[in-house]
Amino acid sequence: MHLIRFGEKGKERPGLWQHGNIVDLTAVFREIPDIGEDFFREGWLETVRAVKAPGTRMRVRIGCPVSRPGKIICLGKNYAAHAKETGLDMPKRPLLFCKTANALSGPFDSILMPQSSCQIDWEVELAVIIGREGKRITRAAAFDYIAGFSVFNDVSGRDAQFAEGQWFRGKSFDTFAPMGPALVTLDDIGGPEDLQRLRLTTVVNGVTMQDGNTREMIFTLPEIIADISQDITLMPGDIIATGTPAGVGFFRDPPILLKAGDVVTCAIEKIGAIENRVVAE
């Protein structure tokens, strides 16, 4: 199942993506909430699964598939080759930081160049959307708490992040978390084992910059969820961005950084692709 949110920014409504067609779920269920905490708490994921309508072709904007998550938790250095290219040590447990909800944007929206940072970089990541509240979740039970998956670009202002030591700031500028194009449930990917062999790529202006595989993760999805939830309660609608493979721009010699006019395409097999143009604000 592919769940989307569609419509102009700030007025998105939930939809079901059916092979290029969209089912407007507000037309099927008048009381359906937006795709967020209430949607998952009230069991709408299973209710929508029963919808068999073919949908219709629509030329509409697609938004971020999750509305206003309580937390966007990200992992640093979770791919061995990426940790190596940074010149830093391998983490002994998941290395966590956060992005804020204002950074979220749609899968085809523009990335806005901030005024206070000019070293802008890309990071393709597999995003996990939490579907149930949980604390001290065991590795064995981790998949019971996952609603679905999406493509996530952890756009980063490297000068703020490193030169200023402002990780929070450099990761949370407006539009610095394009995500989508859909929330894809596990049954449309395969099984848990399939999540450990998904190809991730980033293409900038037609040139492949990242080409990795989730099998290269240092910490698996169950390990990540168990570690985070040990003392942080995960809530429905929370997003976990699980780290990026090697090939980011900042650590190249010489560095390659994004500028206005560049087009960044991040893709994960079996989930989809997002494409964002960088624009001067």
N, C-alpha and C positions, 0 to 999 in steps of 0.2 A: 504494500500500500504506500502510495506517495501522497502525503498531505502538503498542501501549500496554503499560503495566504496571498490574496491578490487584491489589487485596487490601489488607488493613489496613497501616497505615504500618509500615515496617520488614520487612514480609513479602510485598512485592509480587512477582509473577511475570509473565513476559512473555506477552503476548497479541496476537492479530491482530484488529483491529476490522473486522467484515464487515457493513456496512450496519445497524448497531444490535445485531448479535450479536457475541459474543466467542469466539474460538477460543483455548482454553487451550493454549499452545504447549508447556508442560511435559508435557501428556498426549500430544502428538504426538511430541515428542523428549525423552526422559528426560534426556539429557545436555546440553540447551540451557542456556547460562549466562544470567544476568540481562542486560538490555540495557545494556551498558557496554563497556569496552575489549575484554574477551575476546570478547564477542559479535561485534564488528566485525572484530577481528583474525582470528577463526576462520571468517569467511565466512558467518555465520548470516543476514546480510541477504539474500543470494541464495538460501540454502537455504529460508528461510521464504517467499520469493516464490513458490515452487512449491506452497504449501499452498492447496488449493481447498475445504477444509471450510467449510460454511456457518456454523458456530458456533452458539451458543445464547444466549438472552436471560439476562442475569445482572444482578441488582441488587447491584452491588459498588462499592466505592470505586475510583476511577481515580487512580493515582499519577502523579508526574512521569515522563515517558517515557524518561528516561535515569537510570541509577543511578550515583551518586557520580563525576561527571566529574572529571578531573584539574584542569581549568581552566574557569572561566566568565569569558570575556573580553567586556567591554562597550565600546560606543562612545558617546562623548559628542558632542553637536552634529553628528550626521550627517544632519540634515534642515535645510535652509536656514531655513525659517520658525521652527523651534524654536531654532536658534542666534540668530535675530533677537530672539525673545521673551525670551531670557535677557539680552540687551544685550551679549553677548560677540562677539568677532571670529570669523569663519569659520575653521575649522581648515585648515591647509595640508596636513596628512596625517592619517590616522585617529587620533583622540584616544582612547587606551585607558585603561581602569581595570578592576578586577576585582570580582567578588562571590565569596563562598565557598559551598561545597556545602551547608552547613547552612541557607542561605537558600532552597534549592529546596523546593518543596512541590507538591502535586497541583493539577490544574486547577480543582477545586471545594473545596479545603481552605480553612480560615479564614486570614486575615492577622492575626497577633497584634500588638496594639499594644505596642511596647516601653516599658519603664519610663523609659528615658533619652532619649526623643525623642518629641515630640508633633506635629511638622510633617510628617505622612505624606502622600506624593504618589504618583501613578500614572504609569506610562510604558509604553504598549503597544509591543512590539517584535517584529520577525521574528527568530526564533532559528534559527541554523544549527548542525546537529550534524555534527561531523567523523567520517568513517568510516575514514580511513586516516592513518597516520603520515606526516608530511611536513615538510620544511624547504626554504625558498627555492622555494616553489611558484610557478610562473608563472601569470599571469592566464589564459592559454589553458588551463592544466590544472586550474584551481581547482575546477571542478565534478566532476572525477574524485575529489576528496577529500571530497566532501559525502555524508553518509548520508541526510540529510533535514532537514526544517524543522518548526518548531513555533511556537506563540504563547507569548510571554514577557511578563510584567509586571515591569519593573524598578522595584519599589516602593522608595521612597527616603525616608529620614529627613532632611529638608532642614535642620533646625537643626544636626544633627551634621555634615552634608555641607558646609554653607556657613558658619554662624556659628562652628563649631569647627574647620573645615577638615579634618574627619575623613571623607573620601570613603569609605575602606575600611569604617569603622564604620557610616556612614549608609546604605551600600548592602548590608550583609551581616548585618543583624539576622535572626534566625530567621523563616522564612516570607516573606522579602522577595523571593522569586523564584518565584511561581507559574508553572507551565509546563505546556503540553499543548494539547489533550487527548490528542494523539498525536504520534508522529514520522511525518510524512507525506513519502513519497519523491517525487522530482521528477516521476515519471510520472503521479502523481495530481494534479499541479498544472498540468502542461503542459510547457513547455520553459523554458530559461533566460530567454527574453524575457518569459515570463509573470510571472516573479518581479519584474520591473521595473514591474509595473502592478497590484499587489495593494493593495486598500483595507484600511486599518487603522483601527479605531475603539476608543474607550474610552467606556463609558456608566457614569455613577455615579448610582445611585438613579433610573434611568430617564431621565437627562438626558445627551445626547451631549456629551462634553468634548473628545475628540480625533477627528478625521476626516481622515486623511491617506492618502497613497499612496506605495508604495515607489519610484515614479518620482521622488519628491522627494529621494531620498538624494543626498548630496554624493559619497560614495564607493560604488561598486558592490560587489557581493559578490566578484567576482574581484580588485578592487583591495584590498579589505579583507583577504582571505586572503593575497594576495601580500605585503602590507605586514607583517602580523603574523608570517608565517612566515619573513621575511627572516632573523631571528635568534632566533626563538622556535619551537621544534619543536611542531607541532600533533599531538596524539595522538588515537587513536580514542576517541570519547565526549566530547571537549571540546565546549563550547558557546560560540558567539559570538552575543551579542545585538547587533543591528546598528543600534541607535539608535531614537529616538522622534520622531514628528512633533510639530508645535505643539499646544498645548492642555493642557499640564500645569497642575496647580492652583496651584503656588507662585508662578508669574509672572503670575497674573491680578490684576486690580485691582478689588476687593480679592482677596487670595489665597483659594482654596478648598482646604481640606485635609481629609483623611479622619479620621473619628471612628468610635468603636465603633457598630456597627449599620449602617454604610454597606455597600452592595453594589456591587462594581466588576466590570464585564464588559468584557473585552478580546477583540476578534475580528479575524481576518485572513481575508479571503475565500479560499476553496479549501483552507483549513487547518483552521479551526474557531474555537471560542470557549471562553474560560475565565471562570469566575465565582466570585468570592471575597468572602465577608463579612468585614468588619473586626470583630474581637472584642477585648475587654479581656482581657489575660492574667492 
